[in-house]
Amino acid sequence: MAPLVLPLAILLALQPCCVAGFGLTNLLPSNNDQRKKRLRFLATRSNEESSSSVASTFEEIARGGQAELLLSHSSVSSYFEPESRKGKLLRLANQCRHSYLTTGIAHIPQFVRLDLVDKMVEEAINLQQREECFYSTEDHTVYQEPNDSSFAQDHPRNALQRSSKWIIDFDRIDQGSSPLAILYKSPELKAFVSYVVRSDSEIKDDALYTSGCPYNAAYYNLYEPNDGLGWHFDKSQFGVNLELQPGELGGDFELCWNTREDDSAWCFDKVQNVLDVSDDAHSPVAQRIQDPPVGPGSLVFFAGARNLHRVTPVVSQKPRINAIMTFETQPNQRPNAYSLKKFFGR
Ligand SMILES: O=C(O)CCC(=O)C(=O)O
C-alpha cells in the first residue's frame, strides 16, 4: 500500500452518521444566512491558504477525491446520493463544530466501525491481562494545581477530588496493527479534529500536532467498579475521546458548560456551585450526552480547559473502556514529569 493508503483504509471505516449534542435535535445554525456565510468562508479559504495548512487539507478531503473515496467505502455510502456526498461530509464537520463551539461538546455516534471497536476492546483487555498497564489513582484539586495554603482546605481552590482508572499507554500498543494507533496517526483524522475544535483564526494560523510523547499520544482507559474521574479542568484546551465500551451503570461523562471564561480563570463561585450540588450519581447542573447516548464507536470532542467535567464512578462490573487521542497546538508537546509519573507510571 502507498503511505497514504494505510491510514486511509482505517478512515474509510469511519461511519459519519450524525452529530449529537445534549439532546439537541438540530445543531446546524438555525439561521440560513449564517450557514451560507460559513460555507462561503470555507469555499474561499482554500484558495487563500497554503496547501500544507489544516484548512486546505480538510478542504481537499471535503471537496476532492478523498471524500468520494471515504464515503463510497464507508457503510453509510448508501445514505448519500453521489452528487451530494461531498456536501454531506462538510455538513457533518460543520454540525460538529457548531455543537462543540456552542455547548463545549460534540458527539458523533458510531464514528468507527464496530468490528474495529471490538478489536480495540480486545487489545485493551489483553494488554491489561498481561499487566501491560498502570493503575492511576490520585486526589487532586479541580484545577490540577498543587494546594494553596492561603485558602482553606474546603475552599474550591483546594477541595480534593478523587480519580482512578487503568491506563494502557501508547508505547504498549501495537503500532503496526492496532486500529487505535493507525487512526491516531492518520492525517485525515487530525485535519478533521482541527476543523472541529479550532477557531477560524487558529485554523488560519496552522495545524494541530500529534503528541511528542511516546506514552500519552493515544491510550486506552479502563474504568472498573468505583473508578471514575473527579471534577477537573484539563490543562489542554480540548479532548478527543473514542468510546469503546460504555459503562452499563455509572461511568457517565458530565460537563458544566462555560464554568470559566478563559482557560486560567479561577471562577470560585461557579466551581463551588458545582461541588455543592453534586453527588456521585448525577449532577443537576451538568450536561450529559443522552440523545442519542454515547455508544461503542462514538467520537466525543470536549472543551476540557474551560468546562468543569468528570466521569461518575462506574457501578456495574463490566469495565468502561475508551481511548483518548491527544492533539496539541504546538509541535513536540509532552506532559511534565509529574503528570507522566502520576498518570502513566513512567
Ligand atoms: O474518559 C472520559 O470519558 C473523559 C476523560 C477526561 O475527562 C479527561 O481526559 O480529561
The ligand as a Gaussian input file, in Angstrom:
#p B3LYP/6-31G(d) Opt

LIG

0 1
 O      -12.831000       9.227000      29.999000
 C      -13.547000      10.147000      29.653000
 O      -14.651000       9.992000      29.143000
 C      -13.130000      11.585000      29.859000
 C      -11.710000      11.717000      30.254000
 C      -11.444000      13.096000      30.794000
 O      -12.218000      13.702000      31.459000
 C      -10.167000      13.705000      30.508000
 O       -9.344000      13.062000      29.808000
 O       -9.950000      14.845000      30.940000

